[in-house]
Amino acid sequence: MRGDEVVHGFAGYFTCTLYKDVVMSTLPHDHSEGMFSWFPAFLPLRLPCLVAEGSEVELDVWRRSEAQRKMWYEWAANVHSSPLQQQLLPLQNLDGTSYSVSL
């Protein structure tokens, strides 16, 4: 990071080469035309977090489902300020309470 920053969430994009020159991408500058089944993701934090310069942020994401009824993601971030100091942020979207997809 370049100085202390306030983190509001995490953006997720992907790009992959399927075969030779067949590429799929959700990157804003390289988005695949006509692709409608894959989208960028934004995983928000319920409360913004101040992250000090030089810190590392680790993000864990779990895909969860409930008996063929719904699917959702849960995530948690861990801020490492030093090898001995870390801040574990609360689990987000527990049990799909903020967002889920019906199956």
Protein Blocks (a to p, Z undefined) as FASTA:
>chain_A
ZZjaddfbdcddddddfbhjaccdfbfklccehiakbccdddddfbacdddehiacdddd
ddddeehlaccddddddddfbfkbccddddehihhlmbccdZZ
